[in-house]
C-alpha cells in the first residue's frame, strides 16, 4: 500500500470512531418521548374547575 492510502485509512478510522462515540454519547443522554414523565398540562385525569362565577361571587360579596 502507498503511504498516502495508509494515512487516509487511519484518518478515516479515527473520524468514524469519534463519530460513533459522539452518537452513542448523545443517544445515551436522550430520553425517548414515550418514557418521559407526563406533565400536568397533558394529564387527562386532572380535575378542571370551569365554574369561576362562584369564586368571583364570593370575592365580590365580601
PDBQT receptor file of N, H, CA, C and O in Angstrom, charges set to zero:
ATOM      1  N   UNK A   1       0.840  -1.183   0.000  1.00  0.00    +0.000 N 
ATOM      2  CA  UNK A   1       0.000   0.000   0.000  1.00  0.00    +0.000 C 
ATOM      3  C   UNK A   1       0.884   1.245   0.000  1.00  0.00    +0.000 C 
ATOM      4  O   UNK A   1       1.999   1.255   0.521  1.00  0.00    +0.000 OA
ATOM      5  N   UNK A   2       0.346   2.264  -0.594  1.00  0.00    +0.000 N 
ATOM      6  H   UNK A   2      -0.560   2.256  -1.017  1.00  0.00    +0.000 HD
ATOM      7  CA  UNK A   2       1.076   3.532  -0.596  1.00  0.00    +0.000 C 
ATOM      8  C   UNK A   2       0.928   4.187   0.778  1.00  0.00    +0.000 C 
ATOM      9  O   UNK A   2      -0.017   3.917   1.519  1.00  0.00    +0.000 OA
ATOM     10  N   UNK A   3       1.867   5.034   1.084  1.00  0.00    +0.000 N 
ATOM     11  H   UNK A   3       2.635   5.253   0.482  1.00  0.00    +0.000 HD
ATOM     12  CA  UNK A   3       1.881   5.717   2.376  1.00  0.00    +0.000 C 
ATOM     13  C   UNK A   3       0.646   6.622   2.523  1.00  0.00    +0.000 C 
ATOM     14  O   UNK A   3       0.072   6.717   3.608  1.00  0.00    +0.000 OA
ATOM     15  N   UNK A   4       0.245   7.280   1.439  1.00  0.00    +0.000 N 
ATOM     16  H   UNK A   4       0.711   7.203   0.558  1.00  0.00    +0.000 HD
ATOM     17  CA  UNK A   4      -0.903   8.187   1.498  1.00  0.00    +0.000 C 
ATOM     18  C   UNK A   4      -2.208   7.418   1.758  1.00  0.00    +0.000 C 
ATOM     19  O   UNK A   4      -3.104   7.919   2.438  1.00  0.00    +0.000 OA
ATOM     20  N   UNK A   5      -2.304   6.215   1.217  1.00  0.00    +0.000 N 
ATOM     21  H   UNK A   5      -1.577   5.808   0.664  1.00  0.00    +0.000 HD
ATOM     22  CA  UNK A   5      -3.509   5.407   1.421  1.00  0.00    +0.000 C 
ATOM     23  C   UNK A   5      -3.596   4.945   2.875  1.00  0.00    +0.000 C 
ATOM     24  O   UNK A   5      -4.688   4.913   3.442  1.00  0.00    +0.000 OA
ATOM     25  N   UNK A   6      -2.484   4.593   3.477  1.00  0.00    +0.000 N 
ATOM     26  H   UNK A   6      -1.597   4.619   3.016  1.00  0.00    +0.000 HD
ATOM     27  CA  UNK A   6      -2.461   4.179   4.885  1.00  0.00    +0.000 C 
ATOM     28  C   UNK A   6      -2.850   5.350   5.782  1.00  0.00    +0.000 C 
ATOM     29  O   UNK A   6      -3.610   5.183   6.736  1.00  0.00    +0.000 OA
ATOM     30  N   UNK A   7      -2.324   6.538   5.472  1.00  0.00    +0.000 N 
ATOM     31  H   UNK A   7      -1.707   6.674   4.698  1.00  0.00    +0.000 HD
ATOM     32  CA  UNK A   7      -2.673   7.731   6.264  1.00  0.00    +0.000 C 
ATOM     33  C   UNK A   7      -4.163   8.021   6.138  1.00  0.00    +0.000 C 
ATOM     34  O   UNK A   7      -4.810   8.358   7.130  1.00  0.00    +0.000 OA
ATOM     35  N   UNK A   8      -4.715   7.895   4.937  1.00  0.00    +0.000 N 
ATOM     36  H   UNK A   8      -4.190   7.621   4.132  1.00  0.00    +0.000 HD
ATOM     37  CA  UNK A   8      -6.146   8.120   4.739  1.00  0.00    +0.000 C 
ATOM     38  C   UNK A   8      -6.977   7.114   5.527  1.00  0.00    +0.000 C 
ATOM     39  O   UNK A   8      -7.958   7.498   6.164  1.00  0.00    +0.000 OA
ATOM     40  N   UNK A   9      -6.615   5.858   5.498  1.00  0.00    +0.000 N 
ATOM     41  H   UNK A   9      -5.818   5.545   4.981  1.00  0.00    +0.000 HD
ATOM     42  CA  UNK A   9      -7.370   4.839   6.228  1.00  0.00    +0.000 C 
ATOM     43  C   UNK A   9      -7.304   5.070   7.740  1.00  0.00    +0.000 C 
ATOM     44  O   UNK A   9      -8.294   4.862   8.441  1.00  0.00    +0.000 OA
ATOM     45  N   UNK A  10      -6.162   5.490   8.237  1.00  0.00    +0.000 N 
ATOM     46  H   UNK A  10      -5.357   5.658   7.668  1.00  0.00    +0.000 HD
ATOM     47  CA  UNK A  10      -6.034   5.786   9.672  1.00  0.00    +0.000 C 
ATOM     48  C   UNK A  10      -6.894   6.992  10.034  1.00  0.00    +0.000 C 
ATOM     49  O   UNK A  10      -7.600   6.973  11.043  1.00  0.00    +0.000 OA
ATOM     50  N   UNK A  11      -6.837   8.044   9.209  1.00  0.00    +0.000 N 
ATOM     51  H   UNK A  11      -6.264   8.059   8.390  1.00  0.00    +0.000 HD
ATOM     52  CA  UNK A  11      -7.645   9.242   9.474  1.00  0.00    +0.000 C 
ATOM     53  C   UNK A  11      -9.140   8.913   9.399  1.00  0.00    +0.000 C 
ATOM     54  O   UNK A  11      -9.921   9.390  10.223  1.00  0.00    +0.000 OA
ATOM     55  N   UNK A  12      -9.538   8.102   8.418  1.00  0.00    +0.000 N 
ATOM     56  H   UNK A  12      -8.903   7.715   7.749  1.00  0.00    +0.000 HD
ATOM     57  CA  UNK A  12     -10.945   7.713   8.289  1.00  0.00    +0.000 C 
ATOM     58  C   UNK A  12     -11.381   6.880   9.485  1.00  0.00    +0.000 C 
ATOM     59  O   UNK A  12     -12.492   7.047   9.989  1.00  0.00    +0.000 OA
ATOM     60  N   UNK A  13     -10.510   5.980   9.941  1.00  0.00    +0.000 N 
ATOM     61  H   UNK A  13      -9.607   5.844   9.532  1.00  0.00    +0.000 HD
ATOM     62  CA  UNK A  13     -10.838   5.162  11.108  1.00  0.00    +0.000 C 
ATOM     63  C   UNK A  13     -11.008   5.999  12.371  1.00  0.00    +0.000 C 
ATOM     64  O   UNK A  13     -11.926   5.764  13.156  1.00  0.00    +0.000 OA
ATOM     65  N   UNK A  14     -10.120   6.982  12.568  1.00  0.00    +0.000 N 
ATOM     66  H   UNK A  14      -9.374   7.173  11.930  1.00  0.00    +0.000 HD
ATOM     67  CA  UNK A  14     -10.225   7.868  13.733  1.00  0.00    +0.000 C 
ATOM     68  C   UNK A  14     -11.503   8.696  13.645  1.00  0.00    +0.000 C 
ATOM     69  O   UNK A  14     -12.214   8.855  14.638  1.00  0.00    +0.000 OA
ATOM     70  N   UNK A  15     -11.798   9.229  12.447  1.00  0.00    +0.000 N 
ATOM     71  H   UNK A  15     -11.221   9.101  11.640  1.00  0.00    +0.000 HD
ATOM     72  CA  UNK A  15     -13.009  10.032  12.264  1.00  0.00    +0.000 C 
ATOM     73  C   UNK A  15     -14.261   9.220  12.555  1.00  0.00    +0.000 C 
ATOM     74  O   UNK A  15     -15.145   9.688  13.271  1.00  0.00    +0.000 OA
ATOM     75  N   UNK A  16     -14.351   8.017  12.015  1.00  0.00    +0.000 N 
ATOM     76  H   UNK A  16     -13.633   7.636  11.433  1.00  0.00    +0.000 HD
ATOM     77  CA  UNK A  16     -15.529   7.181  12.249  1.00  0.00    +0.000 C 
ATOM     78  C   UNK A  16     -15.653   6.780  13.713  1.00  0.00    +0.000 C 
ATOM     79  O   UNK A  16     -16.760   6.718  14.249  1.00  0.00    +0.000 OA
ATOM     80  N   UNK A  17     -14.531   6.508  14.359  1.00  0.00    +0.000 N 
ATOM     81  H   UNK A  17     -13.632   6.558  13.924  1.00  0.00    +0.000 HD
ATOM     82  CA  UNK A  17     -14.568   6.166  15.787  1.00  0.00    +0.000 C 
ATOM     83  C   UNK A  17     -15.101   7.325  16.620  1.00  0.00    +0.000 C 
ATOM     84  O   UNK A  17     -15.915   7.127  17.523  1.00  0.00    +0.000 OA
ATOM     85  N   UNK A  18     -14.638   8.537  16.313  1.00  0.00    +0.000 N 
ATOM     86  H   UNK A  18     -13.978   8.697  15.579  1.00  0.00    +0.000 HD
ATOM     87  CA  UNK A  18     -15.113   9.717  17.042  1.00  0.00    +0.000 C 
ATOM     88  C   UNK A  18     -16.600   9.932  16.785  1.00  0.00    +0.000 C 
ATOM     89  O   UNK A  18     -17.342  10.256  17.712  1.00  0.00    +0.000 OA
ATOM     90  N   UNK A  19     -17.049   9.757  15.540  1.00  0.00    +0.000 N 
ATOM     91  H   UNK A  19     -16.446   9.494  14.786  1.00  0.00    +0.000 HD
ATOM     92  CA  UNK A  19     -18.463   9.950  15.220  1.00  0.00    +0.000 C 
ATOM     93  C   UNK A  19     -19.345   8.910  15.917  1.00  0.00    +0.000 C 
ATOM     94  O   UNK A  19     -20.414   9.254  16.420  1.00  0.00    +0.000 OA
ATOM     95  N   UNK A  20     -18.919   7.656  15.953  1.00  0.00    +0.000 N 
ATOM     96  H   UNK A  20     -18.051   7.376  15.544  1.00  0.00    +0.000 HD
ATOM     97  CA  UNK A  20     -19.683   6.627  16.662  1.00  0.00    +0.000 C 
ATOM     98  C   UNK A  20     -19.735   6.912  18.158  1.00  0.00    +0.000 C 
ATOM     99  O   UNK A  20     -20.772   6.719  18.792  1.00  0.00    +0.000 OA
ATOM    100  N   UNK A  21     -18.617   7.372  18.724  1.00  0.00    +0.000 N 
ATOM    101  H   UNK A  21     -17.774   7.529  18.208  1.00  0.00    +0.000 HD
ATOM    102  CA  UNK A  21     -18.595   7.702  20.144  1.00  0.00    +0.000 C 
ATOM    103  C   UNK A  21     -19.538   8.860  20.451  1.00  0.00    +0.000 C 
ATOM    104  O   UNK A  21     -20.289   8.807  21.425  1.00  0.00    +0.000 OA
ATOM    105  N   UNK A  22     -19.505   9.910  19.623  1.00  0.00    +0.000 N 
ATOM    106  H   UNK A  22     -18.895   9.953  18.832  1.00  0.00    +0.000 HD
ATOM    107  CA  UNK A  22     -20.406  11.052  19.845  1.00  0.00    +0.000 C 
ATOM    108  C   UNK A  22     -21.869  10.645  19.686  1.00  0.00    +0.000 C 
ATOM    109  O   UNK A  22     -22.722  11.081  20.460  1.00  0.00    +0.000 OA
ATOM    110  N   UNK A  23     -22.158   9.825  18.704  1.00  0.00    +0.000 N 
ATOM    111  H   UNK A  23     -21.466   9.470  18.075  1.00  0.00    +0.000 HD
ATOM    112  CA  UNK A  23     -23.534   9.352  18.516  1.00  0.00    +0.000 C 
ATOM    113  C   UNK A  23     -24.013   8.540  19.700  1.00  0.00    +0.000 C 
ATOM    114  O   UNK A  23     -25.150   8.703  20.142  1.00  0.00    +0.000 OA
ATOM    115  N   UNK A  24     -23.171   7.675  20.216  1.00  0.00    +0.000 N 
ATOM    116  H   UNK A  24     -22.247   7.543  19.857  1.00  0.00    +0.000 HD
ATOM    117  CA  UNK A  24     -23.547   6.879  21.392  1.00  0.00    +0.000 C 
ATOM    118  C   UNK A  24     -23.733   7.770  22.611  1.00  0.00    +0.000 C 
ATOM    119  O   UNK A  24     -24.670   7.575  23.385  1.00  0.00    +0.000 OA
ATOM    120  N   UNK A  25     -22.852   8.743  22.786  1.00  0.00    +0.000 N 
ATOM    121  H   UNK A  25     -22.091   8.902  22.156  1.00  0.00    +0.000 HD
ATOM    122  CA  UNK A  25     -22.934   9.639  23.934  1.00  0.00    +0.000 C 
ATOM    123  C   UNK A  25     -24.218  10.462  23.900  1.00  0.00    +0.000 C 
ATOM    124  O   UNK A  25     -24.896  10.601  24.918  1.00  0.00    +0.000 OA
ATOM    125  N   UNK A  26     -24.548  10.999  22.746  1.00  0.00    +0.000 N 
ATOM    126  H   UNK A  26     -23.998  10.886  21.919  1.00  0.00    +0.000 HD
ATOM    127  CA  UNK A  26     -25.770  11.805  22.616  1.00  0.00    +0.000 C 
ATOM    128  C   UNK A  26     -27.010  10.935  22.823  1.00  0.00    +0.000 C 
ATOM    129  O   UNK A  26     -27.949  11.352  23.501  1.00  0.00    +0.000 OA
ATOM    130  N   UNK A  27     -27.022   9.737  22.251  1.00  0.00    +0.000 N 
ATOM    131  H   UNK A  27     -26.260   9.398  21.700  1.00  0.00    +0.000 HD
ATOM    132  CA  UNK A  27     -28.202   8.888  22.375  1.00  0.00    +0.000 C 
ATOM    133  C   UNK A  27     -28.382   8.354  23.797  1.00  0.00    +0.000 C 
ATOM    134  O   UNK A  27     -29.507   8.075  24.210  1.00  0.00    +0.000 OA
ATOM    135  N   UNK A  28     -27.305   8.211  24.537  1.00  0.00    +0.000 N 
ATOM    136  H   UNK A  28     -26.391   8.438  24.201  1.00  0.00    +0.000 HD
ATOM    137  CA  UNK A  28     -27.446   7.722  25.910  1.00  0.00    +0.000 C 
ATOM    138  C   UNK A  28     -27.991   8.803  26.840  1.00  0.00    +0.000 C 
ATOM    139  O   UNK A  28     -28.526   8.487  27.902  1.00  0.00    +0.000 OA
ATOM    140  N   UNK A  29     -27.865  10.056  26.461  1.00  0.00    +0.000 N 
ATOM    141  H   UNK A  29     -27.430  10.312  25.597  1.00  0.00    +0.000 HD
ATOM    142  CA  UNK A  29     -28.390  11.155  27.284  1.00  0.00    +0.000 C 
ATOM    143  C   UNK A  29     -29.796  11.564  26.891  1.00  0.00    +0.000 C 
ATOM    144  O   UNK A  29     -30.401  12.401  27.562  1.00  0.00    +0.000 OA
ATOM    145  N   UNK A  30     -30.326  10.998  25.829  1.00  0.00    +0.000 N 
ATOM    146  H   UNK A  30     -29.835  10.318  25.284  1.00  0.00    +0.000 HD
ATOM    147  CA  UNK A  30     -31.640  11.362  25.321  1.00  0.00    +0.000 C 
ATOM    148  C   UNK A  30     -32.691  10.419  25.886  1.00  0.00    +0.000 C 
ATOM    149  O   UNK A  30     -32.495   9.204  25.922  1.00  0.00    +0.000 OA
ATOM    150  N   UNK A  31     -33.811  10.992  26.329  1.00  0.00    +0.000 N 
ATOM    151  H   UNK A  31     -33.970  11.978  26.300  1.00  0.00    +0.000 HD
ATOM    152  CA  UNK A  31     -34.929  10.194  26.823  1.00  0.00    +0.000 C 
ATOM    153  C   UNK A  31     -35.919  10.008  25.687  1.00  0.00    +0.000 C 
ATOM    154  O   UNK A  31     -36.294  10.972  25.020  1.00  0.00    +0.000 OA
ATOM    155  N   UNK A  32     -36.338   8.782  25.468  1.00  0.00    +0.000 N 
ATOM    156  H   UNK A  32     -36.033   7.999  26.009  1.00  0.00    +0.000 HD
ATOM    157  CA  UNK A  32     -37.331   8.529  24.435  1.00  0.00    +0.000 C 
ATOM    158  C   UNK A  32     -38.633   9.222  24.812  1.00  0.00    +0.000 C 
ATOM    159  O   UNK A  32     -38.981   9.262  25.993  1.00  0.00    +0.000 OA
ATOM    160  N   UNK A  33     -39.364   9.769  23.841  1.00  0.00    +0.000 N 
ATOM    161  H   UNK A  33     -39.081   9.737  22.883  1.00  0.00    +0.000 HD
ATOM    162  CA  UNK A  33     -40.589  10.523  24.150  1.00  0.00    +0.000 C 
ATOM    163  C   UNK A  33     -41.618   9.718  24.945  1.00  0.00    +0.000 C 
ATOM    164  O   UNK A  33     -42.309  10.286  25.790  1.00  0.00    +0.000 OA
ATOM    165  N   UNK A  34     -41.735   8.426  24.701  1.00  0.00    +0.000 N 
ATOM    166  H   UNK A  34     -41.173   7.964  24.015  1.00  0.00    +0.000 HD
ATOM    167  CA  UNK A  34     -42.736   7.621  25.408  1.00  0.00    +0.000 C 
ATOM    168  C   UNK A  34     -42.259   7.220  26.798  1.00  0.00    +0.000 C 
ATOM    169  O   UNK A  34     -43.031   6.613  27.542  1.00  0.00    +0.000 OA
ATOM    170  N   UNK A  35     -41.037   7.526  27.179  1.00  0.00    +0.000 N 
ATOM    171  H   UNK A  35     -40.410   8.018  26.576  1.00  0.00    +0.000 HD
ATOM    172  CA  UNK A  35     -40.546   7.213  28.520  1.00  0.00    +0.000 C 
ATOM    173  C   UNK A  35     -40.502   8.434  29.432  1.00  0.00    +0.000 C 
ATOM    174  O   UNK A  35     -40.190   8.310  30.616  1.00  0.00    +0.000 OA
ATOM    175  N   UNK A  36     -40.812   9.607  28.894  1.00  0.00    +0.000 N 
ATOM    176  H   UNK A  36     -41.066   9.708  27.932  1.00  0.00    +0.000 HD
ATOM    177  CA  UNK A  36     -40.784  10.826  29.698  1.00  0.00    +0.000 C 
ATOM    178  C   UNK A  36     -41.971  10.845  30.653  1.00  0.00    +0.000 C 
ATOM    179  O   UNK A  36     -43.047  10.352  30.315  1.00  0.00    +0.000 OA
ATOM    180  N   UNK A  37     -41.784  11.410  31.842  1.00  0.00    +0.000 N 
ATOM    181  H   UNK A  37     -40.910  11.811  32.117  1.00  0.00    +0.000 HD
ATOM    182  CA  UNK A  37     -42.932  11.533  32.751  1.00  0.00    +0.000 C 
ATOM    183  C   UNK A  37     -43.939  12.527  32.186  1.00  0.00    +0.000 C 
ATOM    184  O   UNK A  37     -43.573  13.504  31.533  1.00  0.00    +0.000 OA
ATOM    185  N   UNK A  38     -45.186  12.262  32.447  1.00  0.00    +0.000 N 
ATOM    186  H   UNK A  38     -45.483  11.469  32.977  1.00  0.00    +0.000 HD
ATOM    187  CA  UNK A  38     -46.229  13.138  31.919  1.00  0.00    +0.000 C 
ATOM    188  C   UNK A  38     -46.308  14.417  32.732  1.00  0.00    +0.000 C 
ATOM    189  O   UNK A  38     -46.192  14.384  33.957  1.00  0.00    +0.000 OA
ATOM    190  N   UNK A  39     -46.503  15.531  32.069  1.00  0.00    +0.000 N 
ATOM    191  H   UNK A  39     -46.597  15.558  31.074  1.00  0.00    +0.000 HD
ATOM    192  CA  UNK A  39     -46.661  16.805  32.759  1.00  0.00    +0.000 C 
ATOM    193  C   UNK A  39     -48.129  17.008  33.119  1.00  0.00    +0.000 C 
ATOM    194  O   UNK A  39     -49.001  16.308  32.604  1.00  0.00    +0.000 OA
ATOM    195  N   UNK A  40     -48.395  17.952  33.990  1.00  0.00    +0.000 N 
ATOM    196  H   UNK A  40     -47.686  18.520  34.409  1.00  0.00    +0.000 HD
ATOM    197  CA  UNK A  40     -49.766  18.225  34.423  1.00  0.00    +0.000 C 
ATOM    198  C   UNK A  40     -50.614  18.807  33.298  1.00  0.00    +0.000 C 
ATOM    199  O   UNK A  40     -51.836  18.663  33.310  1.00  0.00    +0.000 OA
ATOM    200  N   UNK A  41     -49.987  19.458  32.333  1.00  0.00    +0.000 N 
ATOM    201  H   UNK A  41     -48.994  19.575  32.323  1.00  0.00    +0.000 HD
ATOM    202  CA  UNK A  41     -50.738  20.055  31.233  1.00  0.00    +0.000 C 
ATOM    203  C   UNK A  41     -51.429  18.998  30.376  1.00  0.00    +0.000 C 
ATOM    204  O   UNK A  41     -52.492  19.254  29.811  1.00  0.00    +0.000 OA
ATOM    205  N   UNK A  42     -50.832  17.818  30.279  1.00  0.00    +0.000 N 
ATOM    206  H   UNK A  42     -49.968  17.610  30.738  1.00  0.00    +0.000 HD
ATOM    207  CA  UNK A  42     -51.383  16.777  29.428  1.00  0.00    +0.000 C 
ATOM    208  C   UNK A  42     -52.110  15.704  30.229  1.00  0.00    +0.000 C 
ATOM    209  O   UNK A  42     -52.524  14.693  29.662  1.00  0.00    +0.000 OA
ATOM    210  N   UNK A  43     -52.271  15.899  31.509  1.00  0.00    +0.000 N 
ATOM    211  H   UNK A  43     -51.935  16.720  31.970  1.00  0.00    +0.000 HD
ATOM    212  CA  UNK A  43     -52.908  14.887  32.349  1.00  0.00    +0.000 C 
ATOM    213  C   UNK A  43     -54.422  14.991  32.200  1.00  0.00    +0.000 C 
ATOM    214  O   UNK A  43     -55.024  15.994  32.583  1.00  0.00    +0.000 OA
ATOM    215  N   UNK A  44     -55.026  13.955  31.645  1.00  0.00    +0.000 N 
ATOM    216  H   UNK A  44     -54.537  13.140  31.333  1.00  0.00    +0.000 HD
ATOM    217  CA  UNK A  44     -56.462  13.963  31.375  1.00  0.00    +0.000 C 
ATOM    218  C   UNK A  44     -57.247  13.733  32.656  1.00  0.00    +0.000 C 
ATOM    219  O   UNK A  44     -58.385  14.190  32.763  1.00  0.00    +0.000 OA
ATOM    220  N   UNK A  45     -56.678  13.048  33.615  1.00  0.00    +0.000 N 
ATOM    221  H   UNK A  45     -55.754  12.677  33.527  1.00  0.00    +0.000 HD
ATOM    222  CA  UNK A  45     -57.408  12.718  34.824  1.00  0.00    +0.000 C 
ATOM    223  C   UNK A  45     -57.482  13.879  35.811  1.00  0.00    +0.000 C 
ATOM    224  O   UNK A  45     -58.148  13.773  36.841  1.00  0.00    +0.000 OA
ATOM    225  N   UNK A  46     -56.810  14.975  35.509  1.00  0.00    +0.000 N 
ATOM    226  H   UNK A  46     -56.269  15.061  34.672  1.00  0.00    +0.000 HD
ATOM    227  CA  UNK A  46     -56.807  16.126  36.406  1.00  0.00    +0.000 C 
ATOM    228  C   UNK A  46     -58.200  16.767  36.433  1.00  0.00    +0.000 C 
ATOM    229  O   UNK A  46     -58.842  16.904  35.392  1.00  0.00    +0.000 OA
ATOM    230  N   UNK A  47     -58.657  17.154  37.612  1.00  0.00    +0.000 N 
ATOM    231  H   UNK A  47     -58.135  17.043  38.458  1.00  0.00    +0.000 HD
ATOM    232  CA  UNK A  47     -59.973  17.787  37.741  1.00  0.00    +0.000 C 
ATOM    233  C   UNK A  47     -59.870  19.247  37.318  1.00  0.00    +0.000 C 
ATOM    234  O   UNK A  47     -58.994  19.982  37.772  1.00  0.00    +0.000 OA
ATOM    235  N   UNK A  48     -60.779  19.648  36.444  1.00  0.00    +0.000 N 
ATOM    236  H   UNK A  48     -61.491  19.050  36.076  1.00  0.00    +0.000 HD
ATOM    237  CA  UNK A  48     -60.772  21.013  35.940  1.00  0.00    +0.000 C 
ATOM    238  C   UNK A  48     -62.005  21.720  36.475  1.00  0.00    +0.000 C 
ATOM    239  O   UNK A  48     -63.128  21.262  36.265  1.00  0.00    +0.000 OA
ATOM    240  N   UNK A  49     -61.803  22.826  37.162  1.00  0.00    +0.000 N 
ATOM    241  H   UNK A  49     -60.891  23.199  37.333  1.00  0.00    +0.000 HD
ATOM    242  CA  UNK A  49     -62.907  23.617  37.684  1.00  0.00    +0.000 C 
ATOM    243  C   UNK A  49     -63.183  24.740  36.697  1.00  0.00    +0.000 C 
ATOM    244  O   UNK A  49     -62.408  25.692  36.600  1.00  0.00    +0.000 OA
ATOM    245  N   UNK A  50     -64.289  24.630  35.963  1.00  0.00    +0.000 N 
ATOM    246  H   UNK A  50     -64.919  23.857  36.042  1.00  0.00    +0.000 HD
ATOM    247  CA  UNK A  50     -64.607  25.633  34.953  1.00  0.00    +0.000 C 
ATOM    248  C   UNK A  50     -65.592  26.679  35.465  1.00  0.00    +0.000 C 
ATOM    249  O   UNK A  50     -65.824  27.682  34.789  1.00  0.00    +0.000 OA
ATOM    250  N   UNK A  51     -66.170  26.468  36.636  1.00  0.00    +0.000 N 
ATOM    251  H   UNK A  51     -65.981  25.654  37.185  1.00  0.00    +0.000 HD
ATOM    252  CA  UNK A  51     -67.144  27.411  37.171  1.00  0.00    +0.000 C 
ATOM    253  C   UNK A  51     -66.427  28.440  38.034  1.00  0.00    +0.000 C 
ATOM    254  O   UNK A  51     -66.139  28.186  39.204  1.00  0.00    +0.000 OA
ATOM    255  N   UNK A  52     -66.142  29.595  37.460  1.00  0.00    +0.000 N 
ATOM    256  H   UNK A  52     -66.377  29.802  36.511  1.00  0.00    +0.000 HD
ATOM    257  CA  UNK A  52     -65.460  30.646  38.206  1.00  0.00    +0.000 C 
ATOM    258  C   UNK A  52     -66.431  31.683  38.747  1.00  0.00    +0.000 C 
ATOM    259  O   UNK A  52     -66.029  32.584  39.484  1.00  0.00    +0.000 OA
ATOM    260  N   UNK A  53     -67.705  31.564  38.388  1.00  0.00    +0.000 N 
ATOM    261  H   UNK A  53     -68.031  30.833  37.789  1.00  0.00    +0.000 HD
ATOM    262  CA  UNK A  53     -68.692  32.529  38.873  1.00  0.00    +0.000 C 
ATOM    263  C   UNK A  53     -68.822  32.433  40.392  1.00  0.00    +0.000 C 
ATOM    264  O   UNK A  53     -68.953  33.451  41.072  1.00  0.00    +0.000 OA
ATOM    265  N   UNK A  54     -68.786  31.229  40.913  1.00  0.00    +0.000 N 
ATOM    266  H   UNK A  54     -68.680  30.403  40.361  1.00  0.00    +0.000 HD
ATOM    267  CA  UNK A  54     -68.894  31.026  42.351  1.00  0.00    +0.000 C 
ATOM    268  C   UNK A  54     -67.716  31.680  43.071  1.00  0.00    +0.000 C 
ATOM    269  O   UNK A  54     -67.898  32.314  44.111  1.00  0.00    +0.000 OA
ATOM    270  N   UNK A  55     -66.538  31.532  42.536  1.00  0.00    +0.000 N 
ATOM    271  H   UNK A  55     -66.390  31.017  41.691  1.00  0.00    +0.000 HD
ATOM    272  CA  UNK A  55     -65.356  32.133  43.157  1.00  0.00    +0.000 C 
ATOM    273  C   UNK A  55     -65.453  33.645  43.084  1.00  0.00    +0.000 C 
ATOM    274  O   UNK A  55     -65.175  34.320  44.075  1.00  0.00    +0.000 OA
ATOM    275  N   UNK A  56     -65.840  34.200  41.939  1.00  0.00    +0.000 N 
ATOM    276  H   UNK A  56     -66.066  33.651  41.134  1.00  0.00    +0.000 HD
ATOM    277  CA  UNK A  56     -65.963  35.641  41.793  1.00  0.00    +0.000 C 
ATOM    278  C   UNK A  56     -67.071  36.178  42.691  1.00  0.00    +0.000 C 
ATOM    279  O   UNK A  56     -66.916  37.255  43.265  1.00  0.00    +0.000 OA
ATOM    280  N   UNK A  57     -68.180  35.463  42.828  1.00  0.00    +0.000 N 
ATOM    281  H   UNK A  57     -68.306  34.587  42.362  1.00  0.00    +0.000 HD
ATOM    282  CA  UNK A  57     -69.285  35.925  43.650  1.00  0.00    +0.000 C 
ATOM    283  C   UNK A  57     -68.878  35.993  45.119  1.00  0.00    +0.000 C 
ATOM    284  O   UNK A  57     -69.278  36.911  45.835  1.00  0.00    +0.000 OA
ATOM    285  N   UNK A  58     -68.099  35.040  45.559  1.00  0.00    +0.000 N 
ATOM    286  H   UNK A  58     -67.775  34.294  44.978  1.00  0.00    +0.000 HD
ATOM    287  CA  UNK A  58     -67.655  35.047  46.958  1.00  0.00    +0.000 C 
ATOM    288  C   UNK A  58     -66.704  36.222  47.203  1.00  0.00    +0.000 C 
ATOM    289  O   UNK A  58     -66.776  36.871  48.247  1.00  0.00    +0.000 OA
ATOM    290  N   UNK A  59     -65.838  36.489  46.268  1.00  0.00    +0.000 N 
ATOM    291  H   UNK A  59     -65.781  35.962  45.420  1.00  0.00    +0.000 HD
ATOM    292  CA  UNK A  59     -64.890  37.593  46.446  1.00  0.00    +0.000 C 
ATOM    293  C   UNK A  59     -65.613  38.931  46.438  1.00  0.00    +0.000 C 
ATOM    294  O   UNK A  59     -65.296  39.812  47.237  1.00  0.00    +0.000 OA
ATOM    295  N   UNK A  60     -66.574  39.090  45.548  1.00  0.00    +0.000 N 
ATOM    296  H   UNK A  60     -66.832  38.374  44.899  1.00  0.00    +0.000 HD
ATOM    297  CA  UNK A  60     -67.311  40.374  45.446  1.00  0.00    +0.000 C 
ATOM    298  C   UNK A  60     -68.209  40.557  46.661  1.00  0.00    +0.000 C 
ATOM    299  O   UNK A  60     -68.388  41.686  47.120  1.00  0.00    +0.000 OA
ATOM    300  N   UNK A  61     -68.771  39.497  47.188  1.00  0.00    +0.000 N 
ATOM    301  H   UNK A  61     -68.626  38.580  46.816  1.00  0.00    +0.000 HD
ATOM    302  CA  UNK A  61     -69.707  39.602  48.307  1.00  0.00    +0.000 C 
ATOM    303  C   UNK A  61     -69.018  40.058  49.584  1.00  0.00    +0.000 C 
ATOM    304  O   UNK A  61     -69.690  40.583  50.471  1.00  0.00    +0.000 OA
ATOM    305  N   UNK A  62     -67.734  39.884  49.714  1.00  0.00    +0.000 N 
ATOM    306  H   UNK A  62     -67.188  39.457  48.994  1.00  0.00    +0.000 HD
ATOM    307  CA  UNK A  62     -67.064  40.259  50.966  1.00  0.00    +0.000 C 
ATOM    308  C   UNK A  62     -66.949  41.714  51.123  1.00  0.00    +0.000 C 
ATOM    309  O   UNK A  62     -66.410  42.186  52.124  1.00  0.00    +0.000 OA
TER     310      UNK A  62
